[in-house]
Amino acid sequence: MSRTEIKPDKSKIRLRKLDQGAERFADKSDYEKRLKSLQEEMLHIQQTYWHEKRRAIVVFEGWDAAGKGGAIRRITEQLDPRGFHVWPISSPTAAEQGKHYLWRFWQRLPEPGTFSIFDRSWYGRVLVERIEGFAKPKEWKRAYDEINEFERLLIDDGARIVKLFFHITEEEQLARFRERLTNPYKRWKLTEEDLRNRSRWVDYMDAAEDMFDKTSTVAVPWHPIAADSKWHARVESLEIITAALRDGVNIAPPPVDPKVIETAAELLGIHVSGHDEEVMKG
């Protein structure tokens, strides 16, 4: 089997050009209707991946307070918890620091039939580690090729990868920081690191766009999400994920085992015919 070719995506993602003002929903009920439909589709996809032992990896990157956690909750809300794992990624432990930076992500890859969802990821090497000086220039510069090869290995092994970057404006981030600081139940979300990172907004913007240029490929493109509107961000992320995971995959329910049908008729008096539709009981 030939290896997946690493071709750059020509889209040239520029965060400043994202339209943050687009109105998609007339009201909350409109938003909730679309969200529910996508959540049901996500459940059907999960069931198909479970039955066919497929694997999926969803990567969330973006600004602090951009809404990644809220989007992940909506994506997983209707899923069977046995079929996915959310990995919140923070600083590597002392033991992890002594190994290649990709090692800890190898340990968190999905088992057959399951999803792994990363709230931050291996892209920290070319974002926070680059900006904060945790990685030397020669280390984070070579990481672009290492990451492309890592993702190619996963694709060639049958995994699907979806990468999302949640972008908000500086003004929106400030408003969300203020809300977190004044809300006793949200203060735990705000850290000193979040505040320090904000002071280097331009550096992070440049690093993110370098990352897009070097790691947004035809096989695994980056999807920028305009996230000033939480409703928009949640729905768009679900639309992108469901489209990517169902591409080329038949998500129709699998046929019932004929032995199960026979046993149900014999022991329960339940008779099924046609396309798995129950037509008679007792």
Disulfide bonds with the S-S distance in Angstrom:
none
